[in-house]
Amino acid sequence: MFSQTAEYALRALTYLAQTYPAPQTTAVIAEHTQVPAGYLSKVLQQLGRARFVTAARGKHGGWEMAKPPNTISILDIVNVMDPIRRIDSCPLRLQAHSVMLCPLHKKMDQALELIERTLASSTLAELLDTPGMPVPLCNAITEVRQ
């Protein structure tokens, strides 16, 4: 349902949320999230343009969260990378459906609305604070939130 780019962005930000506020290099993020470094670099640049991350230069530099993880919803990330496309008109452009959606497309749009609401109500911080669950989207790290 989500593009590979959106998945990679979620992995990267989940990892950065784990290590918040410490900056991480692209190579370290790529290793922990299993995202190819070249692709990850482009994803991080796009996340930077959206002001989710900033790049810090220097010996202890790297990518870091621009905002606290509890202020970023999963929907915010998905919509920056590959927005969920709601069905507001007939995708088939059928003349008979120009006034209202058919029952199938209406149900599909209702499902998309439910996904949007669920993702909007979930933050990066909440994903990491789910007791008894594995760390989402990336290999576990030993030192979290130093």
N, C-alpha and C positions, 0 to 999 in steps of 0.2 A: 504494500500500500504506500509506503514511503520510499522516496528515491534513495539511492546509495549515498548521495551527497548529504541528504538530511540525516541519514543514519550515522555517517561519519562525523557530522557536526555534533550530534547527540553524544557520540562516544567521546569526542575531544572535550566537550564542555563538561561531561560527567567526570572525566579524569581531572580536569582543571578544578572542578568543584571539590573533588576529594583532597586536592593538595592546596586549596585556597588558603592563604593569599600568595603562596610561593610561586614564582614564575617557573615554567618548565620549557625545555627546548623542544623543538619540533621532533627531533630524533627520539627523545624520551617519551613524548606523547604517542608517537607512532608505534613505539615498541609496546607500550602498555595497552593501546587500543587496537592493535593489529590493523592499522590503516597505513597504506603505502605513504611514505614520507612526502613524495612529490605531490600526490593528491591532497594530503593533509595540509600542506603548505597553502594550497589554493583555498581550501576550506577555511583555514584560520584567517587568511586575508579577507575572505568574505565576512566572516564573523567579526573581524576588526572593523570593517566598514559599517557593520550594523551595531557597533559599539558594545558587543558582548565581551570582547577581549581586547587587550592592548599588548603591544610588543615592547619589551624592556631590553635595551641594549647593554652590552658590557659583559664582564666576566660572569656575573651572576644573573644575566638576563634570560630572556625567553618570553613565552606567552603567559599572560596572567588574566584572570577574570577582571573585567572592568566594573562589574557590579557583584554584590554578594549573591551566592547561589540561591538564597531564599527569595530573591526578587525576580528570578528568571523562570518563567513557565516553559514547559515543554512545547506548548503551542507557539510561544514567541520564537523559539528556535526553528521549529518546523516551518513556520510561515516565512521566515527570512530565507531559508534554504530552498524550499519547495512548497509553496502555500497549498493548503487543502482547498480544492476547488468544489465549492458547493454547486448543486444543480438548481439553477433558478429559471432555466428555460429548457425546452426539449433538446437533448443532445443530438437527436436525429433530425431536428428541424422540421418535424411533421406539422403540417398546417393545422390539423385537427387538435394539436396539443399546444397551440400558440397562446391560448388563454390561461390554461392551467396544466400542471404536470400530470402525466398519467399515474395510476397507482404504483407502478413499479418504480418510476423515477422519484416519486414522492417518498416512498419507503427508503430508497437509496439516499436521498437527501437527508431524511431524518436520521439515518445511521451516521452520516457525515457530521451532522449537528451534534450528535451524542459524542462522537470522537473529539470534536472541537471542545466541547464542554469539559470532557474528562481531561484532555491535555492542558486546557487553560487552568484547571484547578490543581495541577500538579507542578511543583517546582523542582529544580535540580536538588535542592537541599532535602526535600521530602523523599526523593528516590534513594538518597544515600542514608537516610535515617529510618529505613524500614527494618526493624529487628528480625533476626533469623533468616534474612534473605541474602543471597549473594550480591556483591557489588554489581550494579547494572552496567552492561555494555563494555566492560573492560576487565582485564586481569586484576585481581585484588592486589593491593599494595600494602606493605607492612606498616608504614607510618602515614597515618591520615591526619590532616589538619594539624600541622606542627606548631 
